[in-house]
Amino acid sequence: SYGLRVWNASGNIIVDITDRITKLASTHSFSKYLVKDNNLVTHDVSVPGILADGSWFVQGTTKPPQVGSSAFYSYEIMSGIVRVHILKFDRGTYAATGSFTVYKV
């Protein structure tokens, strides 16, 4: 048996992950040039071994692309790739950079 169980002060289990353990699989970075009037951009990053089977999780770390700009990033898991969706809220032209961590859950 393996996993993690956590009980509260009353003896009730509040965390029970004994069926599988989440592990860090890889970290990736990306850079995508954003054109002035294109407010929704996608960028595919190769992630060998990843599958769209519900057993993977992606957590992104991004920063505003430039002073005075703002963007929203979301990540879509597909077989062999993570598709980064970048929605920008301004009309500038610049590079969007960021990174994400892939976990196997």
Solvent accessible surface area in square Angstrom, and as a share of the most:
residue,aa,sasa,rsa
1,S,161,1.04
2,Y,141,0.54
3,G,38,0.37
4,L,89,0.44
5,R,115,0.42
6,V,55,0.32
7,W,136,0.48
8,N,59,0.30
9,A,117,0.91
10,S,90,0.58
11,G,49,0.47
12,N,87,0.45
13,I,82,0.42
14,I,106,0.54
15,V,60,0.34
16,D,71,0.37
17,I,72,0.37
18,T,46,0.27
19,D,110,0.57
20,R,128,0.47
21,I,85,0.43
22,T,73,0.43
23,K,126,0.53
24,L,108,0.54
25,A,47,0.37
26,S,33,0.21
27,T,88,0.51
28,H,36,0.16
29,S,85,0.55
30,F,13,0.05
31,S,66,0.43
32,K,62,0.26
33,Y,137,0.52
34,L,0,0.00
35,V,84,0.48
36,K,110,0.46
37,D,90,0.46
38,N,72,0.37
39,N,59,0.30
40,L,108,0.54
41,V,12,0.07
42,T,64,0.37
43,H,48,0.21
44,D,67,0.35
45,V,18,0.11
46,S,76,0.49
47,V,5,0.03
48,P,116,0.73
49,G,57,0.55
50,I,1,0.01
51,L,92,0.46
52,A,69,0.53
53,D,84,0.43
54,G,66,0.63
55,S,12,0.08
56,W,45,0.16
57,F,107,0.45
58,V,19,0.11
59,Q,99,0.44
60,G,32,0.31
61,T,95,0.55
62,T,54,0.31
63,K,139,0.59
64,P,93,0.59
65,P,29,0.18
66,Q,76,0.34
67,V,153,0.88
68,G,79,0.76
69,S,13,0.08
70,S,56,0.36
71,A,25,0.20
72,F,119,0.49
73,Y,26,0.10
74,S,40,0.26
75,Y,51,0.19
76,E,71,0.32
77,I,44,0.23
78,M,57,0.25
79,S,79,0.51
80,G,26,0.25
81,I,42,0.21
82,V,0,0.00
83,R,67,0.25
84,V,0,0.00
85,H,47,0.21
86,I,0,0.00
87,L,67,0.33
88,K,2,0.01
89,F,130,0.54
90,D,33,0.17
91,R,155,0.56
92,G,22,0.21
93,T,61,0.36
94,Y,17,0.06
95,A,46,0.36
96,A,0,0.00
97,T,55,0.32
98,G,13,0.13
99,S,34,0.22
100,F,2,0.01
101,T,25,0.14
102,V,0,0.00
103,Y,50,0.19
104,K,65,0.27
105,V,44,0.25
